[in-house]
Amino acid sequence: MHGLSRGSAHAAWFSKESEEEAVAQQANKWKPATQIDWSSAVWAGVIAGAVFMMLEMILVPLFGMGSAWGPPRMIAAMLLGKHVLPAMGHPATFDFGVLMVAMMILFVLSIAYAIVLSLIVNRTETGPATAVGAGYGLLLYLVNFYIFTATFPWFAMARGGIGIFSHIVFGLVAGACYKALQHHAERSAPAGGLPHPV
């Protein structure tokens, strides 16, 4: 009898837990599309921004388009001014302060761009989100190199295949990372936001 009572209690507990999980899943299903996972969006931007900068600094010298320190100087010039750009005919050189400013600007913009992308792909699956991210990256290339040039004209000289590729990869990585981090956070969170009984 005691065994039956204990078994019934366990069955009732598991049944209640299953009901709570079902309710939580149903609630998550009807969350508004704008309710993004902010932490996942921020980290997606940081990761995608780092990948973007790495690609730019590798591909620019690899294809004979200049020094690896050219892209950081172009980004830093947005805040520091045109005097940090290399003189015509001279390769860009390393400067720690310029690099730090460039990375700060890059990560602020990358996080902002990733948050916008997260709003778009929040309720989609990983595959479509990655594809949308690639298209989003191409759109960012057009904005950065054809619209922002009204304020930062030196970006016009960086138009081309490297910029297109790096921006597409940025969007692709941002979309894929957001979905991966979002799914991980959802799996890690207790059902209904309540701690499981010990």
C-alpha positions as CSV (number, residue, x, y, z in Angstrom):
1,M,0.0,0.0,0.0
2,H,2.8,2.4,0.9
3,G,4.5,1.5,-2.4
4,L,1.3,2.2,-4.3
5,S,0.8,5.6,-2.5
6,R,4.4,6.5,-3.2
7,G,4.1,5.6,-6.9
8,S,0.8,7.5,-7.2
9,A,2.5,10.6,-5.6
10,H,5.4,10.4,-8.1
11,A,3.0,9.9,-11.0
12,A,1.0,12.9,-9.9
13,W,4.2,15.0,-9.5
14,F,5.4,14.1,-13.0
15,S,2.0,14.7,-14.4
16,K,1.9,18.2,-12.8
17,E,5.4,18.9,-14.1
18,S,4.4,17.9,-17.6
19,E,1.4,20.1,-17.5
20,E,3.6,23.1,-16.4
21,E,6.0,22.4,-19.3
22,A,3.2,22.2,-21.7
23,V,1.8,25.5,-20.5
24,A,5.3,27.1,-20.6
25,Q,5.8,25.9,-24.2
26,Q,2.4,27.2,-25.2
27,A,3.1,30.6,-23.7
28,N,6.4,30.7,-25.4
29,K,4.8,29.9,-28.7
30,W,2.5,33.0,-28.4
31,K,5.2,35.4,-27.3
32,P,5.3,38.5,-29.4
33,A,7.9,38.6,-32.1
34,T,9.5,41.6,-30.5
35,Q,10.3,39.8,-27.3
36,I,13.8,38.8,-28.1
37,D,16.5,37.2,-26.0
38,W,18.6,40.3,-25.3
39,S,21.6,38.5,-24.0
40,S,21.7,36.2,-27.1
41,A,21.3,39.2,-29.4
42,V,24.2,41.0,-27.7
43,W,26.6,38.0,-27.8
44,A,25.6,37.3,-31.4
45,G,26.6,40.9,-32.3
46,V,29.9,40.5,-30.5
47,I,30.8,37.2,-32.1
48,A,29.7,38.4,-35.6
49,G,31.6,41.6,-35.2
50,A,34.8,39.8,-34.2
51,V,34.4,37.5,-37.2
52,F,33.9,40.5,-39.5
53,M,37.0,42.3,-38.3
54,M,39.1,39.1,-38.6
55,L,37.9,38.5,-42.2
56,E,38.6,42.1,-43.2
57,M,42.1,42.1,-41.6
58,I,43.0,38.8,-43.3
59,L,41.4,39.3,-46.8
60,V,42.5,42.9,-47.4
61,P,46.3,42.1,-47.4
62,L,45.7,38.6,-48.8
63,F,44.2,40.0,-52.0
64,G,46.7,42.9,-52.2
65,M,44.2,45.6,-51.2
66,G,46.4,47.1,-48.6
67,S,47.5,46.7,-45.0
68,A,45.7,44.6,-42.4
69,W,45.5,47.8,-40.3
70,G,43.6,49.6,-42.9
71,P,40.1,48.5,-41.9
72,P,40.6,49.4,-38.2
73,R,41.8,52.8,-39.2
74,M,38.8,53.4,-41.5
75,I,36.4,52.5,-38.7
76,A,38.3,54.5,-36.0
77,A,38.2,57.6,-38.3
78,M,34.4,57.7,-37.7
79,L,35.1,59.0,-34.2
80,L,38.7,60.2,-34.3
81,G,38.6,61.9,-37.7
82,K,40.3,61.5,-41.1
83,H,43.8,62.3,-39.6
84,V,44.0,58.6,-38.5
85,L,43.7,57.4,-42.1
86,P,47.0,56.5,-43.8
87,A,48.5,59.1,-46.2
88,M,47.9,58.4,-49.9
89,G,50.5,55.9,-51.1
90,H,51.5,54.8,-47.6
91,P,50.4,51.6,-45.9
92,A,48.3,51.7,-42.8
93,T,50.4,51.0,-39.6
94,F,49.5,49.5,-36.2
95,D,48.4,51.9,-33.5
96,F,47.0,50.4,-30.3
97,G,44.8,53.4,-29.5
98,V,43.3,53.5,-33.0
99,L,42.7,49.7,-32.8
100,M,40.9,50.0,-29.5
101,V,38.7,52.8,-30.7
102,A,37.9,50.8,-33.9
103,M,36.9,47.8,-31.9
104,M,34.7,49.8,-29.6
105,I,32.9,51.4,-32.6
106,L,32.7,48.0,-34.3
107,F,31.2,46.2,-31.3
108,V,28.6,49.0,-30.6
109,L,27.5,48.9,-34.2
110,S,27.6,45.1,-34.4
111,I,25.4,44.7,-31.3
112,A,22.9,47.3,-32.6
113,Y,22.8,45.5,-36.0
114,A,22.4,42.1,-34.3
115,I,19.5,43.3,-32.2
116,V,17.6,44.5,-35.3
117,L,18.3,41.1,-36.9
118,S,17.1,39.3,-33.8
119,L,13.8,41.2,-34.0
120,I,13.4,39.9,-37.6
121,V,14.4,36.3,-37.0
122,N,13.2,35.8,-33.4
123,R,10.4,33.3,-34.1
124,T,12.1,31.6,-37.1
125,E,14.1,28.4,-37.2
126,T,17.9,28.4,-37.5
127,G,18.1,27.6,-41.2
128,P,15.8,30.5,-42.4
129,A,17.3,32.8,-39.8
130,T,20.8,32.1,-41.2
131,A,19.6,32.8,-44.7
132,V,17.8,36.0,-43.7
133,G,21.0,37.0,-41.9
134,A,23.0,36.6,-45.0
135,G,20.6,38.9,-46.9
136,Y,20.6,41.3,-44.0
137,G,24.4,41.4,-44.2
138,L,24.2,42.4,-47.9
139,L,21.8,45.1,-47.0
140,L,24.2,46.4,-44.4
141,Y,26.9,46.5,-47.0
142,L,24.8,48.8,-49.2
143,V,23.9,51.0,-46.3
144,N,27.5,51.2,-44.9
145,F,29.2,51.7,-48.3
146,Y,26.7,53.7,-50.3
147,I,24.7,55.7,-47.7
148,F,27.1,56.3,-44.8
149,T,29.7,57.5,-47.3
150,A,27.8,60.8,-47.4
151,T,29.2,61.3,-43.9
152,F,32.3,59.1,-44.0
153,P,33.4,59.3,-47.7
154,W,36.6,57.2,-47.1
155,F,34.4,54.0,-47.0
156,A,33.8,54.4,-50.7
157,M,37.3,53.2,-51.5
158,A,36.6,49.9,-49.7
159,R,33.7,49.0,-52.0
160,G,34.1,45.6,-53.6
161,G,34.0,41.8,-53.2
162,I,35.8,41.7,-49.8
163,G,33.3,44.1,-48.2
164,I,30.4,42.3,-49.7
165,F,31.7,38.9,-48.5
166,S,32.5,40.1,-45.0
167,H,29.1,41.7,-44.5
168,I,27.3,38.6,-45.8
169,V,29.3,36.5,-43.4
170,F,28.6,39.0,-40.6
171,G,24.8,38.6,-41.1
172,L,25.0,34.9,-41.5
173,V,27.0,34.4,-38.3
174,A,24.8,36.9,-36.3
175,G,21.6,35.0,-37.4
176,A,23.1,31.6,-36.7
177,C,24.6,32.6,-33.3
178,Y,21.4,34.3,-32.1
179,K,19.3,31.2,-32.8
180,A,21.9,28.9,-31.2
181,L,22.2,31.0,-28.1
182,Q,18.4,31.5,-27.9
183,H,17.8,27.8,-28.1
184,H,20.4,27.1,-25.5
185,A,18.8,29.7,-23.2
186,E,15.4,28.2,-23.7
187,R,16.7,24.6,-22.9
188,S,18.5,25.8,-19.8
189,A,15.6,27.8,-18.4
190,P,13.3,25.9,-15.9
191,A,9.8,25.3,-17.2
192,G,7.5,28.2,-16.4
193,G,10.5,30.1,-14.9
194,L,10.1,28.1,-11.6
195,P,12.9,26.0,-10.0
196,H,12.5,22.3,-10.3
197,P,11.8,20.4,-7.0
198,V,14.8,18.6,-5.6
